[in-house]
């Protein structure tokens, strides 16, 4: 009946379906949730677009991906410039001259460099074996203690000394007064929201929601020649080698009767006393659109993950990677099924990477 049964109406599934539709293939997309979009799902509250599963800022350096998404959404000129709050002190992120001026009351890039270099020397780390050592050897002790340690330990639920250095490798450090979190040339938020963008990708494709593939695998598999599975790969195989680890999140969303709560889309709470990692104030993604008297904020609490909970961040340490490789070998032997997306390939992919992966896989 269908050429492809696509399990998961998230970004990977939507892009894959869209490409196949353009190639004249018939696709059926199913999802166990009652909405499309996966974790980029957004929804209007008081005229404000609320990112239901955590903030998503689109950024890319891939021209073909940027051209592709612009077919489905007009993007605004938002750039992410989050603020960190450490015991009530505010610092700009990512680490840049604004951060260093506030931290050390210095004026020039030279002074900032000398300060960092001195702290790195004092730490005496020659080979960074874990996240703490990696962070200290990049930005020195002060920035590590105030802006990295607390946030990271809350986020990942373990001491920085027990986390892989790789988590922090991509952290930008700038000797300019530039608060833009990302280095990519294209960045923005879809003016009508992410859900509308995904809706555009799925236009002309049949979508059925509230359907759990794994619960009805036999019957659903018969509907199509091929299956594209974007759920957790270990769940697909019944956790037969054990479950892969993730970090989960709990979101606490509130509508406040004020026009502007924190003056920025993202405020990170980098000390260990505050139990959440950040507060997102959604209206700032679209420059204050929506009800001018109200605002919507979301506190983000990291959470240990158990099978059945929503999986957000794959834990990319060596043990989990080795376990994933075992599942990947099984996946390669599946005749009619391929795997894609963040959960299907157990990788922390940004949106543009997911789109690139789906475009490549769909051909
Ligand atoms: N991080 C930090 N302090 C911050 C923000 C990030 O130490 O204020 C570290 C933390 O270890 C985190 C990593 O940088 O896991 C990556 O953060 P990013 O903001 O890129 O992650 P995301 O927004 O995808 O959760």
Boltz pocket constraint, residues with backbone or C-beta under 6 A from the ligand:
constraints:
  - pocket:
      binder: B
      contacts: [[A, 84], [A, 93], [A, 147], [A, 148], [A, 149], [A, 151], [A, 152], [A, 155], [A, 167], [A, 168], [A, 171], [A, 268], [A, 270]]
      max_distance: 6.0
